[in-house]
Amino acid sequence: MIARLSMVAAFAALAVAGAGIAAGAGDKGDAATPPMATSLRPLSDFAGIKDRKARSLALFAEVGKVIQHPRCTNCHPAGQRPTQTDAMRPHMPLVVRGDGGMGAAGMRCMTCHHAGNFEPAGVPGNPKWQLAPEEMAWAGKSLGAICAQIKDSNRNGGRSMAELVHHMAEDELVGWGWHPGGKRTPAPGTQAQFGALFKAWADSGAYCPS
């Protein structure tokens, strides 16, 4: 009975946090947070850039509109605690990364986050809900630093470039960013557009910004 009440209390607290997510949907965050984009340029816009490196850099800058969006950086936090809302506030109630990015014992991510968004309480959800590995912390980092992380097989889970393209274009947890539910601001464009831009960046040499 005590354990059940604790879970109910935790869920209620998260419901309050969910209301905060909705209320904070228009927040822009601090000055270090890049402005949120609402769309992605079509791949065809980059065909006219004849220099391969320049085209690659331009493509990654476009990809960065998604990578640096709060729907991504909230789950790629700097530190042990995820963030939430467009302002990237510390997660409430207080939770930590824990083993495998799934939360601490007794307060695992799936205790409150389920297979889909739970709109009555404003709680987001996905079958794969968890934090990105600590080695892939993106929050507060430059686009160049994030690019280097993505390409580093010692930090990206050992993924090849082809596996990275598949992850970005087809992974369902990545795809949640475009279907966040409630009043959360979705990532710009679509996952298909993002995947195509990411693949084009990889095919053009996968150059990173300075």
Secondary structure, 3 states (H helix, E strand, C coil): CHHHHHHHHHHHHHHHHHHHHHHHHHCCCCCCCCCCCCCCCCHHHHCCCCCHHHHHHHHHHHHHHHHCCHHHHCCCCCCCCCEECCCCEECCCCCCCEHHHCEECCEEHHHHCCCCCEHHHCECCCCCCCCCCHHHCCCCCCHHHHHHHHHCCCCCCCCCHHHHHHHHHHCHHHHHHHCCCCCCCCCCCCHHHHHHHHHHHHHCCCCCCC
